[in-house]
Amino acid sequence: MEGVKFSPSFLQFARVLCESSPGWFCFHTYQQVSYMILQMVSPVTHAVGNCVKRVVVIVSSVFFFQTPVSPINGLGTAVALAGVFLYSRAKRIKPKVT
């Protein structure tokens, strides 16, 4: 069965639903999109993307809401970013098959 197409009218409908009852609809939509992405990529790539999403949420929170960052929080964010970078570099390096 085909899924919902993300047409402009559907996105408008989704925005109205999120404004009226944000909890259940937005979480359900998030889960559906997550499963759609998981079908297109490997589970490891999906997990790394989920970690990147969390880092983006933290960094945007710091910038937009001026959330104070302790040194240990900064270190944790740096380790997460370094891990994602190293993973992406390691994934590009493929062993030569002879």
Secondary structure per residue as TSV (DSSP state, phi and psi in degrees):
chain	resnum	aa	ss	phi	psi
A	1	M	-	360.0	136.6
A	2	E	-	-70.8	146.1
A	3	G	-	-84.6	-177.4
A	4	V	-	-73.0	134.9
A	5	K	-	-84.2	137.4
A	6	F	-	-84.7	66.5
A	7	S	-	-80.3	164.8
A	8	P	H	-58.1	-37.3
A	9	S	H	-67.8	-38.0
A	10	F	H	-66.6	-41.5
A	11	L	H	-64.0	-36.6
A	12	Q	H	-64.2	-44.3
A	13	F	H	-60.6	-43.1
A	14	A	H	-64.2	-40.0
A	15	R	H	-62.8	-43.0
A	16	V	H	-63.0	-42.7
A	17	L	H	-64.8	-40.3
A	18	C	H	-66.0	-34.6
A	19	E	H	-72.0	-34.8
A	20	S	H	-82.7	-37.2
A	21	S	S	-147.5	77.1
A	22	P	H	-65.8	-31.0
A	23	G	H	-58.5	-67.1
A	24	W	H	-70.3	-43.1
A	25	F	H	-68.9	-44.5
A	26	C	H	-66.5	-39.8
A	27	F	H	-66.5	-41.5
A	28	H	H	-62.2	-43.8
A	29	T	H	-63.1	-42.0
A	30	Y	H	-58.7	-44.2
A	31	Q	H	-65.2	-41.4
A	32	Q	H	-63.3	-44.9
A	33	V	H	-64.4	-38.1
A	34	S	H	-61.5	-43.3
A	35	Y	H	-67.4	-36.1
A	36	M	H	-63.6	-41.9
A	37	I	H	-67.0	-39.8
A	38	L	H	-61.9	-30.4
A	39	Q	H	-71.0	-23.2
A	40	M	H	-94.7	-20.8
A	41	V	S	-128.3	170.8
A	42	S	-	-75.1	157.8
A	43	P	H	-58.7	-35.0
A	44	V	H	-67.5	-43.9
A	45	T	H	-61.8	-39.6
A	46	H	H	-63.2	-42.7
A	47	A	H	-64.9	-40.9
A	48	V	H	-64.6	-42.1
A	49	G	H	-60.9	-37.8
A	50	N	H	-63.9	-39.6
A	51	C	H	-65.8	-40.6
A	52	V	H	-62.2	-40.9
A	53	K	H	-58.3	-42.7
A	54	R	H	-64.5	-40.1
A	55	V	H	-64.2	-41.8
A	56	V	H	-62.3	-41.4
A	57	V	H	-62.9	-42.3
A	58	I	H	-65.5	-47.1
A	59	V	H	-65.1	-42.6
A	60	S	H	-66.2	-33.8
A	61	S	H	-62.9	-40.7
A	62	V	H	-64.5	-43.7
A	63	F	H	-74.5	-48.8
A	64	F	H	-78.5	-40.5
A	65	F	H	-103.1	1.5
A	66	Q	-	52.1	46.0
A	67	T	-	-69.9	128.5
A	68	P	-	-66.6	142.9
A	69	V	-	-119.0	123.2
A	70	S	-	-80.6	162.2
A	71	P	H	-57.0	-37.5
A	72	I	H	-68.8	-35.0
A	73	N	H	-65.6	-42.1
A	74	G	H	-62.7	-41.5
A	75	L	H	-63.8	-43.4
A	76	G	H	-62.1	-41.6
A	77	T	H	-65.2	-40.5
A	78	A	H	-64.3	-40.8
A	79	V	H	-64.0	-41.8
A	80	A	H	-63.4	-45.0
A	81	L	H	-64.1	-41.1
A	82	A	H	-63.7	-40.1
A	83	G	H	-62.7	-43.6
A	84	V	H	-64.3	-42.1
A	85	F	H	-62.5	-47.5
A	86	L	H	-64.9	-36.2
A	87	Y	H	-63.2	-45.3
A	88	S	H	-64.9	-36.6
A	89	R	H	-67.8	-42.7
A	90	A	H	-66.7	-34.4
A	91	K	H	-68.6	-30.1
A	92	R	H	-75.0	-26.4
A	93	I	-	-82.6	114.1
A	94	K	-	-110.7	137.1
A	95	P	-	-65.7	142.0
A	96	K	-	-75.9	125.7
A	97	V	-	-97.4	125.3
A	98	T	-	-103.0	360.0
